Structure formats: C-alpha cells, structure tokens
Amino acid sequence: MKIKTILVPVEAAEHRDSVLNTALLLGKATGSYIEGCALGMHYMEPVPASAMGGAVIPAPKSAPSVPPEELHISFTDFMQQNSVPPALVPEEHLCFGWTGDGLFNDDQFASHSRVFDVVVAGRPNADGSGPRVATLESTLFEGGRPVLVVPPTTVESLGQTVVIAWNCSTEAARAVSFAMGLLEAAKSVAILTIEGGTVAGPSGAQLSKSLHAHGIDAEERTVPPEEMSIGEAILHHSKDLGAGLIIKGAYTHSRLRQMIFGGATSHLLHNADLPVLMAS
C-alpha cells in the first residue's frame, strides 16, 4: 500500500519533537500530506447513581493541560520551520494541514484515523509517562489503520533496513500489506521469526517467496529466543540486523492476556528504541 496521507496526534506529552520529526521523515520519503490534530488526556469521572439506585457509571471526560490552540501553533510552527507548505486539502506532494478546533479524545482520534494511510504516534515510556498506550490501542483496534510507533529519541533515517517480525499471524500479514510501499523502498529487508513465538500459518520462507513477486528480496531468518522473551528477542536480533524500522502485527494474543502476562507487542510498545509499524 502506498502512503500518501499521515495523521499525527499533537498532545501535551513528552517526546512530541521525535513524533513530528519522524512524521516529517516519512512525509518527505513518500511525498505525503501530514495532518495534525490536538489530542487531550482521557480519564473517567464517576456519574452519581440515580435516586432509584444502581451502580455508579463512569463517563469519559477530556482533561487538557495545554489549550488546543497552542498545540495547533506548535505543529504549524514546526512544519513552517521545515519548509513544509500548508494545504487546505491533501495534495500529491509533501504538505500539511490541521483538523478540529478542540481536543480529540482517543475514540474520536481513532475514528478520524480511518481515512488516513498511517498514524504516527509516540511510544509510551516504561514508567507510564509520555504518550499513552490507550491512544495506540484505540487507533489499532477502532481505526483499522497501521500505527508507526516512534521512540523518544529522534531518528535520523527511516526504513533503510526493515525487519519484519513474522509470527505467521493474520495481524502480521496485515502489517506487511500496509507496509508494502516502505518495503519496496528499503535497501534491505529481513524476515525475522523467533522460535516458539509463532501461531499456525505460513512460514517466513513462504513470505519471502511472496515478497519476491513484488521485487522485494527478503532474507529469512529463524532464531531461538536464547532465554529472552519474544519481545526482547525481536529487539535484540533486529539491532543485530541493523534495522531502522520493524514491521509487526499487534496483539496476536488478546490485550487482556498481554496486560496480565505481558507479550511481544506490549514489550515493543514500551521498550523499542527504533520505529515500529504495527497493525492489528
């Protein structure tokens, strides 16, 4: 799939610069329209039970710490400082725009993302600061779009060497399909399978054969976890391969299971030090 439209949540969170810089790198590489929107914090405020009794029902409420106008200004200033021209509608070249006068909550943002090719969002910190997992999960499951998860440190290049974290799953297949434009543009592609971290499905060698039909020569590598978790092994071997980007299916196992027991997706969402394109 070609990438021509990019959506960026602009929020009062750490690592905003790394998100904007990565969106710009991707926009330059693909000649894309980059749209920003203000994202607000989302928390639950209890609603009193009625006089007739019944449980207290929580209701969502946005809690902005920065006015949306300031977020709009910061986004526009960044684009103008990098010589990106504004556009009222998406054009067939690098340009930017803004949507909305107020703050989007996670559900609203996920809904809006459905008409974009990719979302570029920040990676949550392991200590819970910075961007929120809830935003990423809402977009992955309710938006149906791939999410490029950006590490806190700004990257200098994107996707020269791409590693596909292949576990034979439907989610991994979707991620590869969304990433075809990036895979075709990459200098090298590796298909990485961690033993014990797969489900029933086509092998990495079969994926390599399929990619070859698209003119993509992908090296297939299957490795043992070597006493690491699957997520740790993906990051370790991707680093050895010189990856600038990881392609991965998100939540092959349920979100609830990963919240309780952990999992490869959860590990990458909190620890990856390079961009990860995810799809569910």
N, C-alpha and C positions, 0 to 999 in steps of 0.2 A: 504494500500500500504506500502511495506517495504521501508525504507530509507537506501540507500547504497551509494549514491553519493550526495555530498553537494557542492554548489558553493557559494563563498564569494567574494563580491566586496571589494577590498582593495583600499582605497582612502585617500586623504589628508583632512580628516574631523574629527571632534570631535567624541569621543566615539569609536574609532577604536578598543581599547582593549576589550570593552564589546562585540563587534561583534565577534572578534576572540575567546574570551573565551566561548561564547555561542555556536559557531560553534564547538569548541573542546568538550564541554559537550555533544552535540548532536552526534558528531562523535564517542566519547567513548561509548555512550549508544547504538549505532546502529552498531558499527564496520564499519564505513564508510570511503570512500575516500573523502578528503576535497581538493577542488581545488580553488586557488585564481587567481584573475586577476586584473590588475590595471584599476581603473575607473577614468576618467577625468571629470572635470566640463564641462558643456554643455551650451553654450549660443548662441544667434543669432546675426550674423553680417550682416548688410544690404548689398545687392548686388545692385550696381547702375543700374538704368533703362537704357535701350538701347537708342540709338540715335533716334529710331523710336517712343520713348515714351513708356508708360506703367508703371505699378506700380513697386515700389521698392520691390524686393522679398528677404526676409531674408533667409540666408543659415546657417546651423549649423556649428559650429567650436568648437573644443575642446580647453580648456584653462587650461593646467596643472599648478599646483602650486608646485608639487613635481614630480621629474622625475620618470617614471615607474620603473627604476632600483632600486630606493630607496624603493619603495613600495614592490617590489619583495623581497628585502633583509629583510625588516621588517617582512614580512609574513613568510619567511623561518626561520629567527631567532626565531620567536615566536614558530613555530612548533618544531624546534630542541630543544629549551629550555624546551619544554613539552614532549620530548622523542617520538615525532611522526616521524616515518620513512618516507623517501621520496619514491615515486613510479613513474615510467615512465608512467604506465597505472594503472587504478583503480584496486586495489586488494580486496580480500574478508576479509579485516581487516582494522583497523584504519591506515591510511597513508595519505600523502598529495602530491600535485603536483601544478604546475603553468602553465598558458597558456598565450601566447602572448608576444610580445616584446615591444609593445607600449600601449597606453591608449585606452580602450574601451569607447565609448560614451554610452548613455543609450540604444539606439536602438540596438547597437551591443551586449551589455551585455544581453539584453532581448532575442535576437536571440540565443546566446550561451547557455542561461539557459535552453533551450528546451530539452537538453539531460541530465539534472540532475533531481534528485528526489525532491530537495528543494533548495531554495536560503535563505541564512542567511544574513540579511542586517540591518543597523541601523535605528532606529526611528528618524524622523525629530524632531527638537525642536519646541516648540510653537512659538519661536521668529524667526524662519526661519534659524537658524544656524545648523551646523551639516549636516548629510546626507539629501538627497533631496527627496521630495515626487515624483518627476518626475522619479527617478530611480525605486521606488517601483511600480508606476503605469505602467511604461513601461514593467516591468517584469510580473506583474499580467495580463496585457491585451495582450501583444505581445509574452510573453514567454510561457504562459499557465501553468506555474509551481506555486506551493504554495510558499509563502514567509514567513519566520519566521522573524517577525519584533522585533528587540531587543531594550530594553530600554537603556538609557545612563549608568545606574548603572549596573555593572556586577552581574549576578545572580549566586547563589551558586549551585542550582539544577534546573532540568528541567522536568516538567511534572509529579511530584508525584501525584498532584491533578490537573486534567484537567477539565476545564469548557467549554462546547460547547455553544456558544452564538447562539441559534437556533431561526431563524425568519421564518422558513418554506420555505425558498427560494432555488432556483437552486444553487446559489452561496454557501449557507451554506451546501447544500448537497455535493457539490464538495469538500469543505474544510474538511468535515467529512471523505469522501472517501480517500483523500490524507493523513489524519491523523490516519488511522486505526492502523498502527504499533505503534504509540505513545499511542493511546487509549488502546490497548491491553496490553501495558507495564505499564500503570498507576496504581497506588494503588487505586485511586478512580476517578470516572467520574461523573460529574453533567451536566444535560441539562438545561440551563437557558433560559427561554422565558420571554421577557418583554412585558406586555400587551400594545397594541397599536403600537408595533414595528414590526408587522409581515405582511406577504403577504399571499395570499391564498395558502394553501399547508398542508402537513401532520403535525400533532401536535408533541409536544415534547414527549408525551406518545407513539405515534406511532414510533418515532425514537428510544426510549428506547427499545421497543419491538424488533425492527430490530437489534439493537446492542446486545441484549441478545443472538441472534442466533450465534454471534461471541464470546460468552463467556464474554461479557462486561456487567456488571451490572451497569447501569447508573441511578442515581436518577434524576427524572424530577421535575423541579420547575418552576412555572409560577408566576410572581410577578408584581405588579403595578409599574409604574415609580416613583411614590411618588414625583411629582413636579420636577423631574430631566429629563434631556434629555435622549434619549435611550442610547446614548453612555455613559453618566455619570452613568446611572443605571446599565449597564453591568459591568463597572469597580467597582462600589460600591458593588454589590452583589457577584461578583467574589472574591473580597477581603474577604467578609464575609464567603465565602465557602473555603477560604484558597487556592485559585488557584495558581498554579505555571506556568500555561500555559492556554491561551484562544484560542479556535478554532472558527474562524469566517469567514463567507462569506464576500467578499469585494464588496462594491458598488452595493447593491441590487437596489438602485436608481442611476440615472446617475451621472457621475462625475461632469458634469456641474451643476446639481441641488445641489450637495453637496458643490461645490465651492461657490455657491451663498448663499445657505440657511444653509449649514452645514449638518451633518449627523453622524450616528454612526461610520461609517468607518473613516471619517475624524477626529472625536474626538479621536478614539483609536490610529490613526496614529500619533497624536501629544501629547497624554497625557498618554498612557498606561505605567505603571511602572513595568510591567511584560511582558514576551514574548507573542506575538500574532501570531498564524499561520493563514494566510489569503489566500484565493483563490477566483478567480472571475469566 
